[in-house]
Amino acid sequence: MKPLIINQILSASSKSMENAQELVEEAELLLKNSKHARAFALAHLACEELIKFQALIPVAFELARNHRVDWKKIDKRLRNHILKIRGSILLDYLRQPAQDGAYQASELSQQMDAAEDLNDLKNHSLYASQIGDEFFKPSERINPQLATACVAHAREQLQIFQTMYSALYTLTGMTEEGLRHCIEMPEFQALFQALGNITDLSHLPMVDKQQAIAEMTAMFNNPAFQPLFAQFSAAVEQVLQASNQAENLIPGDDPEDGGESLEMTRHDRQESD
C-alpha cells in the first residue's frame, strides 16, 4: 500500500461508506426477490466495508497529528477479511451493556471465535463448496432466515456508521483543514491524552487474538472510558429507533424509496456550505 495523504484517506473513507450503502441496498433487492445466497453475500461484504471506514479514519487523525503510520500493517488490516469480521463482531459486542459492570475477555473471545465460521459462510454464499464428502451450491447453504438476518444486521450497522459519518462531517467537513482544526479542540486533546499510545500507528505490533482481546477489554474497563462505553449502547439504540421510525413514515416498501443516499447528502451539504 502506497502512503496516502489525509485528503486521499478521507475520500477513501467516504467511498467506503457509499459503497457499503450500495451493497446493503442491493442485498435488500436480492432478498426481496428471494435470491438469498447473494443477498447474504452482499450484506456480509457491506459489514466488512464499514469496518474499512472504521480502520481508515484513525489513520487520517494520526497523520493530522503529524504522527507516522506503519503503512504495510495498515494495508494488511484493510485486506484481512477475518480482522474486518472481528471488527464487526466487536461493534455488536459494544452495543450490549457490560455484564456486572465490566466487559469480560472470555465472553468477547467466545464471540470472536465465530469470525472464521462467518468467513466460511460468506464463501459458501458465493461458491459451490465441499463440505465433508459432498459439494453444495450456495442456495443449498443459505436459507431465507440466514439471509434475512444478515441483511437486517448490515442495515443496522450501516445506520450506526452513517451517524458516525454525519458527526465526523459536521466536525471536519471531511477536509484536511477541518480535521486539523478538529484535533485542536480541547475535547479531542483530552481524549488523545487519555488514549496515550493506543493511537500509535507508527509501529503496529503483531499480537495474537487472545492478547488483543485482553488489551481491548482492559481498555473498555478503564475508568476513564467506562462512561463513554456505558452511553454507547443507549446512543446506538436511539439511532436505530429513530431511523426505523423515519422509515415507517415513508410510504411503500421499496428500499430505494427509503431516503436520500449518502452521496446526495454529502453533495447537498457541500452546496449549502
C-alpha positions in Angstrom: 0.0 0.0 0.0 1.4 3.4 -1.0 1.4 6.1 1.6 -1.7 8.3 1.4 -2.2 11.9 2.3 -5.1 13.0 4.5 -7.5 14.0 1.8 -7.0 10.7 0.0 -7.8 8.8 3.2 -10.9 11.0 3.8 -12.0 10.4 0.2 -11.4 6.6 0.6 -13.4 6.7 3.8 -16.4 8.4 2.1 -16.3 6.0 -0.8 -16.2 3.0 1.5 -19.3 4.4 3.3 -21.1 5.0 -0.1 -20.2 1.5 -1.3 -21.4 -0.1 1.9 -24.8 1.7 1.4 -25.0 0.5 -2.2 -24.2 -3.1 -1.1 -26.9 -3.0 1.6 -29.5 -1.6 -0.9 -28.6 -4.3 -3.5 -28.7 -7.0 -0.8 -32.2 -5.9 0.1 -33.3 -6.0 -3.6 -31.9 -9.6 -3.9 -33.6 -10.6 -0.6 -36.9 -9.1 -1.9 -36.6 -11.3 -5.0 -35.7 -14.5 -3.0 -32.0 -14.5 -4.1 -31.0 -15.5 -0.6 -27.4 -16.6 -1.1 -26.3 -13.5 -2.9 -28.3 -11.3 -0.5 -26.3 -12.8 2.3 -23.0 -12.3 0.4 -23.6 -8.6 -0.3 -24.8 -7.9 3.2 -21.8 -9.6 4.7 -19.4 -7.6 2.4 -21.2 -4.4 3.4 -20.3 -5.0 7.0 -16.7 -5.6 6.0 -16.7 -2.4 4.0 -18.0 -0.4 7.0 -15.1 -1.7 9.1 -12.7 -0.5 6.4 -14.1 3.0 7.1 -13.5 2.5 10.8 -9.9 1.5 10.1 -9.2 4.4 7.8 -10.4 7.3 10.0 -7.8 6.8 12.8 -5.0 6.9 10.1 -6.3 10.3 9.0 -6.3 11.6 12.6 -2.8 10.3 13.2 -1.5 12.0 10.1 -3.2 15.2 11.1 -1.3 15.0 14.4 1.9 14.6 12.3 2.5 11.1 13.5 4.0 8.3 11.4 1.9 5.2 10.5 3.0 1.7 9.5 1.5 1.5 6.0 2.3 -2.2 5.5 0.4 -3.1 8.6 -2.5 -0.8 7.7 -2.6 -2.5 4.3 -2.8 -5.9 5.9 -5.6 -4.7 8.2 -7.6 -3.4 5.3 -7.2 -6.6 3.3 -7.7 -9.2 6.1 -11.2 -10.5 6.0 -11.0 -12.1 9.4 -9.9 -8.9 11.1 -12.7 -7.0 9.4 -15.3 -9.6 10.5 -13.9 -9.3 14.1 -14.3 -5.6 13.9 -18.0 -6.1 13.1 -18.3 -8.5 15.9 -16.7 -6.0 18.3 -19.2 -3.3 17.3 -22.0 -5.7 18.1 -20.3 -6.6 21.4 -20.1 -2.9 22.5 -23.7 -2.4 21.7 -24.6 -4.6 24.7 -24.2 -3.2 28.2 -21.3 -4.7 30.1 -22.4 -7.6 32.4 -22.0 -6.9 36.1 -20.4 -3.5 35.2 -17.4 -5.0 33.4 -16.5 -6.3 30.0 -15.3 -9.9 30.1 -12.4 -11.1 27.9 -13.7 -14.6 27.9 -17.1 -13.5 26.5 -15.6 -11.4 23.8 -13.2 -14.2 22.9 -16.1 -16.6 22.5 -17.8 -14.2 20.1 -14.7 -13.6 18.2 -14.3 -17.3 17.6 -17.2 -17.1 15.2 -15.2 -15.0 12.7 -13.7 -17.9 10.8 -17.1 -19.6 10.5 -18.7 -16.4 9.3 -16.0 -16.0 6.6 -16.6 -19.6 5.5 -20.3 -18.9 5.3 -19.6 -15.9 3.1 -17.6 -18.1 0.8 -20.3 -20.7 0.8 -22.8 -18.0 -0.3 -20.7 -17.3 -3.4 -19.2 -20.6 -4.5 -20.1 -24.3 -4.7 -18.2 -25.6 -1.7 -17.1 -29.0 -0.5 -18.3 -29.9 3.0 -17.3 -33.3 4.1 -17.7 -35.6 1.1 -20.3 -33.6 -0.6 -20.4 -30.3 -2.7 -23.2 -27.8 -2.0 -24.5 -24.9 -4.1 -24.8 -21.5 -2.3 -28.6 -21.8 -2.5 -28.3 -25.1 -0.5 -26.3 -23.5 2.3 -28.0 -20.1 2.7 -31.7 -20.3 3.8 -34.1 -17.4 3.9 -33.7 -17.0 7.7 -29.9 -16.6 7.4 -30.2 -14.2 4.6 -32.9 -12.1 6.2 -30.9 -11.9 9.5 -27.7 -10.9 7.7 -29.3 -8.2 5.6 -31.0 -6.7 8.7 -27.8 -6.8 10.6 -26.0 -5.0 7.7 -28.7 -2.3 7.6 -28.3 -1.7 11.4 -24.6 -1.4 11.1 -24.9 0.9 8.2 -27.3 3.2 10.2 -24.8 3.3 13.0 -21.8 4.2 10.8 -23.9 6.8 8.9 -24.5 8.5 12.2 -20.7 8.4 12.9 -20.0 9.8 9.4 -22.5 12.6 9.8 -20.9 13.6 13.1 -17.5 13.5 11.5 -18.6 15.5 8.6 -20.2 18.1 10.9 -16.9 18.4 12.8 -14.4 18.3 9.9 -16.2 18.8 6.6 -14.2 15.8 5.6 -11.3 18.0 4.7 -7.7 18.1 5.9 -8.1 21.7 7.2 -11.3 20.7 9.1 -9.6 17.6 10.6 -6.6 19.6 11.8 -8.9 22.2 13.3 -10.9 19.4 15.0 -8.0 17.8 16.7 -7.1 21.1 18.3 -10.3 21.2 20.2 -9.9 20.7 23.9 -12.2 17.7 24.0 -10.1 15.9 21.4 -6.8 16.9 23.1 -8.2 15.4 26.4 -9.2 12.2 24.5 -5.9 11.8 22.9 -4.1 12.3 26.2 -6.4 9.6 27.8 -5.7 7.2 25.0 -2.0 7.6 25.2 0.0 5.2 22.9 -3.1 3.3 22.0 -3.4 5.6 18.9 0.2 5.0 17.9 0.1 3.6 14.3 3.8 4.1 13.6 4.7 0.5 14.6 1.8 -1.9 14.9 3.0 -5.0 16.9 1.9 -8.5 15.9 -0.2 -9.8 18.7 -2.2 -13.0 18.9 -6.0 -12.9 19.3 -6.1 -13.6 23.0 -3.6 -10.9 23.8 -5.6 -8.4 21.6 -8.8 -9.3 23.3 -7.3 -8.9 26.8 -5.9 -5.5 25.8 -9.3 -4.4 24.4 -11.3 -5.5 27.4 -8.8 -3.8 29.7 -9.3 -0.6 27.8 -13.1 -1.0 27.9 -13.0 -1.4 31.7 -10.7 1.6 32.1 -12.5 4.1 34.4 -11.5 6.9 32.1 -13.5 5.3 29.2 -16.3 3.4 31.1 -18.7 6.4 31.0 -18.3 6.6 27.2 -18.9 2.8 26.7 -21.8 2.9 29.1 -23.5 5.5 27.0 -22.7 3.8 23.7 -25.4 1.1 23.8 -28.2 3.6 24.6 -27.0 6.0 21.9 -26.9 3.3 19.3 -30.4 2.1 20.1 -31.7 5.6 19.9 -30.2 6.0 16.4 -31.7 2.7 15.3 -35.1 3.5 16.8 -35.2 7.0 15.2 -34.1 5.5 11.8 -36.8 2.8 12.0 -39.5 5.4 12.9 -38.4 7.6 9.9 -38.6 4.6 7.6 -42.1 3.8 8.9 -43.2 7.3 7.8 -42.1 6.7 4.2 -44.9 5.2 2.0 -44.2 2.0 0.1 -41.8 -0.9 0.9 -39.2 -0.3 -1.8 -35.7 0.1 -0.2 -34.9 2.6 -2.9 -37.6 4.8 -1.5 -36.0 4.9 1.9 -34.5 8.3 1.9 -31.7 10.1 0.1 -28.3 8.5 -0.4 -25.1 9.3 1.4 -23.7 10.7 -1.8 -26.6 13.1 -2.3 -26.5 14.1 1.3 -22.8 14.9 1.1 -23.2 16.9 -2.1 -26.2 18.8 -0.7 -24.2 19.8 2.4 -21.3 21.0 0.2 -23.6 23.2 -1.8 -25.1 24.7 1.3 -21.7 25.5 2.9 
